[in-house]
């Protein structure tokens, strides 16, 4: 069965998480510099079968698009053009960064380790994917 990938797109870094082949377990894959994201994805898709990509849909608390919405929407549009074989699903990404930080604290990481923004982005993508899988199974 093909994998599902989650992409936490950011201005500087992009966190990526994937499922196992049975689409049961969400795991952090990596964080890449945003300027290299399409090269990374092209290479990854050549090695792994992926049929669905979760891309964050940033919203404010009132449901209106956040400041980063245009940048992420532009990314999603380009993604769909470059990878038409991968279905795009937009998912609410509110609170994923806060949840990722709490996960780092709960895991016992030191304050210095928690300042690793790349790890934070990867964990955020993993949370998006885990939440999607949970809703899918209900």
C-alpha positions in Angstrom: 0.0 0.0 0.0 1.4 3.5 -0.8 2.4 5.9 2.0 0.8 9.1 3.1 3.2 12.1 3.6 2.6 15.2 5.7 4.3 18.5 4.9 4.7 21.3 7.5 5.7 24.0 5.0 7.6 27.0 6.4 9.4 30.0 5.1 12.8 28.6 6.0 12.3 24.9 6.8 9.8 22.3 5.9 9.1 19.4 8.2 8.1 16.0 6.7 6.5 13.0 8.2 5.3 9.7 6.5 3.3 6.7 7.3 4.5 3.1 7.1 3.4 1.1 4.1 0.2 -0.1 6.0 -0.7 3.5 6.8 -0.9 2.8 10.5 2.1 4.6 12.1 3.1 8.2 11.6 6.9 8.9 11.8 9.0 12.0 11.4 11.1 11.7 8.3 13.2 14.8 8.1 13.3 18.6 7.9 14.7 20.2 4.7 15.5 23.8 3.8 12.4 25.1 2.1 14.3 26.1 -1.1 15.1 22.5 -1.7 11.7 21.0 -0.9 10.6 20.1 -4.5 14.0 18.5 -5.3 13.7 16.5 -2.0 10.1 15.4 -2.8 11.0 14.4 -6.4 13.8 12.2 -5.1 11.6 10.7 -2.4 8.7 10.0 -4.7 11.1 8.2 -7.1 12.0 5.8 -4.2 8.7 5.5 -2.4 5.1 5.1 -3.4 3.1 8.0 -2.0 -0.5 8.5 -2.9 -1.6 11.3 -0.6 0.1 14.4 0.8 -1.3 16.3 3.8 -0.4 20.0 3.5 -1.2 22.4 6.4 -4.1 24.9 6.0 -3.0 27.7 8.4 -5.9 29.5 10.1 -6.4 31.9 12.9 -8.5 31.1 15.9 -11.5 32.7 14.2 -11.1 30.4 11.2 -9.8 33.1 8.9 -6.6 32.4 6.9 -3.4 33.2 8.8 -0.6 35.4 7.5 1.3 32.4 6.1 -1.8 31.2 4.1 -0.8 32.7 0.8 2.7 31.3 0.9 1.4 27.8 1.8 -1.4 28.0 -0.8 1.2 28.8 -3.5 3.2 25.8 -2.3 0.2 23.5 -2.5 -0.7 24.8 -6.0 2.9 24.2 -7.3 2.9 20.8 -5.5 -0.3 19.7 -7.4 1.2 20.8 -10.7 4.5 19.0 -10.2 3.0 15.8 -8.6 -0.4 15.3 -10.1 -0.4 11.6 -9.1 -0.4 12.5 -5.4 -3.7 13.5 -3.9 -3.5 16.7 -1.8 -5.5 17.0 1.4 -5.4 20.3 3.3 -5.5 19.8 7.1 -5.9 22.3 9.9 -2.5 22.9 11.4 -3.5 25.1 14.3 -1.7 24.3 17.5 0.7 21.8 15.9 3.7 23.8 16.8 2.6 24.2 20.4 1.8 20.5 20.6 5.2 19.7 19.1 6.9 21.8 21.7 4.9 20.1 24.5 5.9 16.7 23.0 9.6 17.8 23.2 9.2 18.9 26.8 7.3 15.7 27.7 10.1 13.7 26.0 12.6 15.2 28.5 14.6 17.2 25.9 16.7 20.0 27.4 15.9 23.6 26.8 18.8 23.8 24.4 17.5 20.7 22.5 14.0 22.2 22.3 15.5 25.2 20.5 16.1 22.9 17.5 13.5 24.4 15.0 14.1 21.7 12.5 13.0 19.0 15.0 10.0 21.1 16.0 8.9 21.3 12.3 9.4 17.5 11.9 7.3 16.8 15.0 4.6 19.2 13.8 4.3 17.3 10.5 4.1 14.1 12.5 1.3 15.4 14.7 -0.6 16.5 11.5 -0.2 13.0 10.1 -1.1 11.2 13.4 -4.2 13.3 13.8 -5.3 12.6 10.2 -4.8 8.9 10.7 -6.8 9.0 13.9 -9.7 10.7 12.2 -9.5 8.3 9.3 -9.9 5.3 11.5 -12.9 6.6 13.4 
